[in-house]
């Protein structure tokens, strides 16, 4: 009864006594992520649709996000914009990876991919789950070889009957697989604490949120919300993100190999 009163009436002081010791109230370390099989209560499905197009300078990967009622339209729009920016980042060599492989090696065609994402449950950082699902889905993509029966000097539009999709397939090989990690900053009277996967009732009392996307070596994208008074925290957050990327990739590879 005493703990419940303390937590309800003075929540920051309640959590501060645990965070000083480097743990959450349930005993888990503040630097220990939740198991990957249970990613913060967020469930996401992702399917990939591929279509052929002539080579162009526009985006080649687009994302469509549908979500359960608990996710706001603003959050859906924000995540969709970030995913569209992320997977068209030059660091991933998307344009090269999506060039159509043809039997004559003279084709000026590309694949366009649409990621159809559905958020089934949203009790946790949505971006982390969305990026992980997208990376896993793209790692599983196999694109067929294409034969084009259209003379290179022929300037007339290519007709559908001139395109033959063969049985031979090749995996999509992006230069890297991005992983998103969200950190929270809890500010007490004595110091700032960087938290990973904190309980939802503690999230409400955090002063800032840092969402970081990494390929394991470079930070591809970062967004912060709230008040971040200690910029030195970013270096430790970056190191933790790199370690988390390795763990996520090992789990993904093990899952694909099964």
C-alpha positions as CSV (number, residue, x, y, z in Angstrom):
1,X,0.0,0.0,0.0
2,X,2.9,2.4,0.9
3,X,4.6,1.8,-2.5
4,X,1.4,2.3,-4.4
5,X,0.8,5.6,-2.6
6,X,4.4,6.7,-3.2
7,X,4.2,5.8,-6.9
8,X,0.8,7.6,-7.3
9,X,1.6,10.8,-5.4
10,X,5.3,11.3,-6.1
11,X,6.0,9.2,-9.3
12,X,9.3,10.9,-10.2
13,X,10.7,10.3,-6.7
14,X,9.4,6.7,-6.7
15,X,11.2,5.9,-9.9
16,X,14.3,7.9,-9.0
17,X,15.1,5.5,-6.1
18,X,15.3,2.6,-8.6
19,X,17.0,4.4,-11.4
20,X,19.9,5.5,-9.2
21,X,20.6,1.8,-8.7
22,X,20.4,1.2,-12.5
23,X,17.2,-0.9,-12.4
24,X,13.5,-0.7,-13.1
25,X,11.0,-1.6,-10.3
26,X,10.8,-5.1,-11.7
27,X,14.5,-5.6,-11.3
28,X,15.5,-5.4,-15.0
29,X,18.5,-3.3,-15.8
30,X,17.8,0.1,-17.3
31,X,20.2,-0.8,-20.2
32,X,18.7,-4.2,-20.8
33,X,16.2,-4.4,-23.7
34,X,13.1,-6.5,-23.7
35,X,13.5,-9.9,-25.5
36,X,13.2,-9.5,-29.3
37,X,10.4,-12.0,-29.5
38,X,8.4,-9.5,-27.4
39,X,9.2,-6.0,-28.8
40,X,7.5,-3.7,-26.4
41,X,4.0,-4.9,-27.1
42,X,4.0,-3.6,-30.7
43,X,2.9,-6.1,-33.3
44,X,3.5,-5.2,-37.0
45,X,2.9,-7.2,-40.2
46,X,4.7,-6.2,-43.5
47,X,4.2,-7.4,-47.0
48,X,6.1,-6.3,-50.1
49,X,4.7,-5.7,-53.6
50,X,7.0,-5.2,-56.5
51,X,6.3,-3.6,-59.9
52,X,8.4,-2.8,-63.0
53,X,9.1,0.7,-64.2
54,X,11.5,2.6,-66.5
55,X,14.5,4.0,-64.6
56,X,13.7,7.4,-63.0
57,X,15.0,9.7,-60.3
58,X,12.1,9.4,-57.9
59,X,11.7,7.2,-54.8
60,X,11.8,3.5,-55.5
61,X,10.6,2.2,-52.1
62,X,7.3,3.6,-50.7
63,X,5.5,2.7,-47.5
64,X,1.8,2.5,-46.7
65,X,0.9,2.2,-43.0
66,X,-2.4,1.1,-41.6
67,X,-2.9,1.0,-37.9
68,X,-5.2,0.0,-35.1
69,X,-7.5,2.7,-33.6
70,X,-5.1,3.4,-30.7
71,X,-2.5,4.9,-33.1
72,X,-3.2,8.6,-34.1
73,X,-3.2,9.7,-37.7
74,X,-0.4,12.1,-36.8
75,X,1.8,9.2,-35.6
76,X,1.0,7.2,-38.7
77,X,2.0,10.1,-41.0
78,X,5.2,10.7,-39.0
79,X,6.3,7.1,-39.2
80,X,5.3,6.8,-42.9
81,X,7.4,9.9,-43.7
82,X,10.4,8.6,-41.8
83,X,10.2,5.1,-43.5
84,X,10.0,6.7,-46.9
85,X,13.0,8.9,-46.2
86,X,15.0,6.0,-44.7
87,X,14.7,3.4,-47.4
88,X,15.5,5.9,-50.1
89,X,18.7,6.9,-48.3
90,X,21.7,6.8,-50.6
91,X,23.6,4.9,-47.8
92,X,21.5,1.8,-48.5
93,X,22.3,1.8,-52.3
94,X,18.6,1.2,-53.0
95,X,18.8,2.5,-56.6
96,X,21.6,0.0,-57.5
97,X,20.0,-2.9,-55.7
98,X,16.7,-2.4,-57.5
99,X,18.0,-2.3,-61.1
100,X,16.2,-5.0,-63.1
101,X,18.5,-8.0,-63.9
102,X,17.8,-8.9,-67.5
103,X,19.1,-11.7,-69.7
104,X,20.7,-9.1,-72.1
105,X,22.1,-6.9,-69.3
106,X,21.1,-3.9,-71.4
107,X,17.8,-3.0,-69.6
108,X,17.1,0.4,-68.3
109,X,14.3,-0.7,-66.0
110,X,14.0,-0.8,-62.2
111,X,11.9,-2.4,-59.6
112,X,9.6,-0.3,-57.4
113,X,8.6,-1.7,-54.0
114,X,5.6,-0.9,-51.9
115,X,5.8,-1.8,-48.2
116,X,2.3,-2.5,-46.9
117,X,2.6,-2.2,-43.1
118,X,-0.2,-2.9,-40.6
119,X,0.2,-2.0,-36.9
120,X,-1.8,-4.6,-35.0
121,X,-0.9,-3.4,-31.5
122,X,0.8,-0.3,-30.3
123,X,1.9,-0.6,-26.7
124,X,5.5,0.6,-27.2
125,X,7.8,2.5,-29.7
126,X,6.1,2.1,-33.1
127,X,9.1,3.2,-35.2
128,X,11.3,0.4,-33.7
129,X,8.9,-2.3,-34.7
130,X,8.1,-0.8,-38.1
131,X,11.8,-0.5,-39.2
132,X,12.6,-4.0,-37.9
133,X,9.6,-5.4,-39.8
134,X,10.6,-3.6,-43.0
135,X,14.2,-4.7,-42.8
136,X,13.2,-8.3,-42.2
137,X,10.7,-8.2,-45.1
138,X,13.2,-6.7,-47.5
139,X,15.8,-9.3,-46.5
140,X,13.3,-11.9,-47.6
141,X,12.6,-10.3,-51.0
142,X,13.5,-12.3,-54.2
143,X,13.2,-10.5,-57.5
144,X,13.0,-12.4,-60.8
145,X,15.1,-12.0,-63.9
146,X,13.3,-10.2,-66.7
147,X,13.5,-10.6,-70.5
148,X,12.6,-7.6,-72.6
149,X,11.7,-8.1,-76.3
150,X,12.0,-4.4,-77.3
151,X,14.8,-3.0,-79.4
152,X,17.0,-0.5,-77.6
153,X,16.7,2.0,-80.4
154,X,12.9,1.7,-80.5
155,X,11.6,4.9,-78.9
156,X,8.0,3.7,-78.8
157,X,6.5,2.8,-75.3
158,X,7.2,-0.7,-74.0
159,X,4.2,-2.9,-74.2
160,X,3.3,-5.5,-71.5
161,X,3.5,-8.4,-74.0
162,X,7.2,-7.4,-74.6
163,X,8.1,-8.2,-71.0
164,X,8.7,-11.8,-69.8
165,X,9.3,-12.6,-66.2
166,X,11.5,-15.6,-65.8
167,X,11.6,-18.2,-63.0
168,X,15.2,-17.3,-62.0
169,X,15.2,-15.1,-58.9
170,X,17.9,-13.1,-57.0
171,X,17.8,-11.7,-53.4
172,X,17.5,-8.0,-52.9
173,X,20.9,-6.9,-51.6
174,X,20.7,-3.5,-49.9
175,X,24.0,-2.1,-48.6
176,X,22.8,-2.3,-45.0
177,X,19.8,-3.3,-42.9
178,X,18.6,-0.4,-40.8
179,X,17.4,-0.9,-37.2
180,X,15.6,1.7,-35.1
181,X,16.0,2.1,-31.4
182,X,14.1,4.4,-29.1
183,X,15.7,5.7,-25.9
184,X,14.0,7.7,-23.1
185,X,15.6,10.3,-20.8
186,X,14.4,10.6,-17.2
187,X,15.6,13.7,-15.4
188,X,15.9,13.5,-11.6
189,X,17.3,16.1,-9.3
190,X,20.7,14.4,-9.3
191,X,21.3,13.3,-12.9
192,X,19.8,12.3,-16.3
193,X,19.1,8.6,-16.9
194,X,19.0,7.0,-20.4
195,X,16.4,4.2,-20.4
196,X,15.6,1.5,-22.9
197,X,12.2,-0.2,-23.0
198,X,10.9,1.4,-19.8
199,X,7.5,0.5,-18.4
200,X,4.7,2.5,-20.0
201,X,3.8,4.3,-16.7
202,X,7.5,5.5,-16.5
203,X,7.5,6.7,-20.1
204,X,4.9,9.3,-19.1
205,X,7.4,10.9,-16.7
206,X,10.4,11.0,-19.1
207,X,11.6,14.4,-20.2
208,X,12.8,13.4,-23.7
209,X,12.6,10.6,-26.3
210,X,15.4,9.9,-28.8
211,X,14.6,7.8,-31.9
212,X,17.7,6.7,-33.7
213,X,18.1,4.6,-36.9
214,X,21.4,2.9,-37.5
215,X,23.0,0.6,-40.0
216,X,25.4,-0.6,-37.3
217,X,28.1,1.9,-38.2
218,X,26.4,5.1,-39.1
219,X,23.4,7.0,-37.8
220,X,21.0,7.2,-40.7
221,X,18.3,9.2,-39.0
222,X,17.6,10.7,-35.6
223,X,14.7,12.5,-34.0
224,X,14.3,13.9,-30.5
225,X,11.2,14.9,-28.7
226,X,11.1,16.8,-25.4
227,X,13.8,18.6,-23.5
228,X,17.4,17.2,-23.9
229,X,19.7,19.2,-21.6
230,X,22.7,17.0,-21.7
231,X,24.0,16.5,-25.3
232,X,26.8,14.2,-24.0
233,X,24.1,11.5,-23.7
234,X,24.0,11.2,-27.5
235,X,27.4,9.5,-27.6
236,X,26.4,6.8,-25.1
237,X,23.1,6.4,-26.9
238,X,24.9,5.9,-30.2
239,X,27.1,3.2,-28.8
240,X,24.1,1.4,-27.3
241,X,22.3,1.6,-30.7
242,X,25.3,0.0,-32.5
243,X,25.2,-2.9,-30.0
244,X,21.5,-3.3,-30.4
245,X,21.8,-3.4,-34.2
246,X,24.2,-6.4,-33.9
247,X,21.7,-8.2,-31.7
248,X,18.8,-7.6,-33.9
249,X,20.7,-8.6,-37.0
250,X,21.8,-11.9,-35.4
251,X,18.2,-12.7,-34.5
252,X,17.0,-11.8,-38.0
253,X,19.6,-14.0,-39.7
254,X,18.8,-16.9,-37.4
255,X,15.1,-16.5,-38.2
256,X,15.7,-16.4,-42.0
257,X,18.0,-19.5,-41.8
258,X,15.2,-21.6,-40.2
